[in-house]
Amino acid sequence: MSNFRLLLMFSNNTFRAVRGSTVIISPKRTLFVTRHGLFRREDAQVLQCKLGRFSRQSSSTVAGTEKSEDSFLKWFLLLIPATTFCLGTWQLKRRKWKLELIRELQSLTNSEPIPLPVDPMEMKELEYRRVKVRGCFDHSKELYVLPRSPVDPDREAREAGRISSSGESGANVITPFYCTDLGITILVNRGYVPKNKIRPETRMKGQVTKEVDLVGVVRLTEQRKPFVPQNYVEANKWYFRDLEAMAKVTGAEEIFIDAVFDSTIPGGPIGGQTRVTLRNEHMQYVITWYGLCAATSYMWYAKFIKRIVL
């Protein structure tokens, strides 16, 4: 007899649909009619027990997965304050290194001058070292490095980090200098002149031709920085210190010195244009990174620790 016919035989009983099966409730017994046949109440209870056990196992599995994911997220987010703390500590060390470097450069530029060596290998070890030479200038081969502003360490320290700086703009005058005691020609940065004094005829008083004693600071060739134009050699417009190209144009050796302020010739360019005030913004970075560390540490504590305690 089919399930449908059996269902009709118990038409006087009460029926309920439970998950695709039919429950027949009679005064004497309860039968479950499904597509696979009849189940007794005892069999249904066993099935219900098994379903309950499976449901609890599934719930515990889901709960364990969620707990594992939450634990991974907790420790992963802890990397943010840990990383910012390391960056702040690194900037502290960088600041200490920068201050020591500035002091070292200042001591070199203020030390007693030594005779200028002619060995190129020795020159590479003497950057920012004061040297003394004797000779005369060849003003017919002047080079102009521009735009430049006069060196003022106090002003530059105040304006460090600004996108633009105040002050006048002009050029540094580079002049070949024949060293009579060494028999070679070197390049000397005589110093700064404003725009209206770049042409030699506007400062004839300072265009001395006699032999002079000179003290200068050794400088090496300079790499072109990003966004700095290429040197326009044909127009005598130089934007960075390229010793090889400058020496080729003037016929001098690849030796370059910045004349000190005391070597300034009245009416001529203003000496002492060696910049030793290096940009030192590391304290700002220290405050930034440690501030981010404190903020993200509190956020992490509030989300993962404080919630558990409460």
WOSUL-V643339 format. One record per helix or strand. SS is the DSSP state (A for helix, B for strand). FROM is the first residue (numbers start at 1). LEN is the number of residues. If there is no record, write none. Layout:
ss & from & len
SS & FROM & LEN
SS & FROM & LEN
//
This chain:
ss & from & len
A & 3 & 7
B & 14 & 5
B & 21 & 5
B & 30 & 5
B & 37 & 4
A & 41 & 69
B & 114 & 2
A & 120 & 4
B & 130 & 19
A & 153 & 6
B & 170 & 10
B & 184 & 11
A & 195 & 3
A & 200 & 7
B & 212 & 8
B & 232 & 1
B & 237 & 2
A & 243 & 8
B & 256 & 4
A & 261 & 3
B & 270 & 1
A & 282 & 28
//
